[in-house]
Amino acid sequence: MRSIKQKIALAAGLGLIATAAILMAFGLYSTSNTKEFVSNRVSQLLEKSAISSLESLVSDRASVVETALQDNIDTARTTGKIFEVLRANLGSEHLRDLFVKILRANLDNNPTYLGSYSAWEPNALDGMDALYANTEAHDASGRFITYWNRDETGKISRQALVEYESDAKHANGVRKGGWYLGPRETGKESVLDPFPYIVQGKTEWLTTISVPVKENNKFLGVSGTDLRLTFLQKMAEDVDAKIYGGKGDVFIISYDGLVVCQQRRRLNGRQSIEQRLAQCGQGHAQRA
């Protein structure tokens, strides 16, 4: 009888041990799954919050860029229309001096602009190119090619435009004379990707907006404004500081995929985003 009781007790004990083991295993499994679920959920929420904050910040900065570009475009358009009207209604002997003053006023009234300019086809402005050959702000052609610009210290100077007829390309693929040739070829406005240009003897990276000046739909020349990349640079640095604590890589990319601006400056205007991403993927990130 005692033997049977012992067997029953032993069986019951083993059953309890097995049940306890199963419950412990289930508890551990359940806890592990719960931790994993919570961890994944928290990660998803943090990622969603970060993306939302980034999208909001980027949208805000994009509006600033759009406003700046639109302001430059409006100035170039207005100047072009004024030139068309003046050319049609004033004596040719007054045009050049007046146009020079208007272009200068564009810089005086817009302290963020790098440059204000206008270039014309041979003898299209006043038929007096020969009289102005090799004079101030003219080259040997005598064409009206006035360029008012502002250096980084704020000094304003006047010079002749260069490479306006050049079909050659800069190292980043931007056509040297694209700001003039584009509107002449298409009859449309042009916004160029960043390219290097000599401003008061120093190379500046800039973007330019040019619009065609016409008479009865015939191309006469262009009026345009230049935008220094400084404000875009500051914007990239600001975004990097707010999102990545100054340790990230923030790019402002042009429509054609060229790096317009990067907070570390080393790639501005020089590289496409595809090239940059390929380098990062291969572990070949450039150093300043």
Secondary structure, DSSP 8 states (H G I E B T S, - for coil): -HHHHHHHHHHHHHHHHHHHHHHHHHHHHHHHHHHHHHHHHHHHHHHHHHHHHHHHHHHHHHHHHHHHHHHHHHHHHHHHHHHHHHHHHS-HHHHHHHHHHHHHHHHHH-TTEEEEEEEE-TT-SSS-HHHHTTSTT--TT---EEEEEE-TT--EEEEE---TT---B-TTS-BTTHHHHHHHHHSS-EE---EEEEETTEEEEEEEEEEEEEETTEEEEEEEEEEETHHHHHHHHHHHHHHHTT-S--EEE-TTSBEEEETT-TTTTT-BHHHHHHHHHHT-----
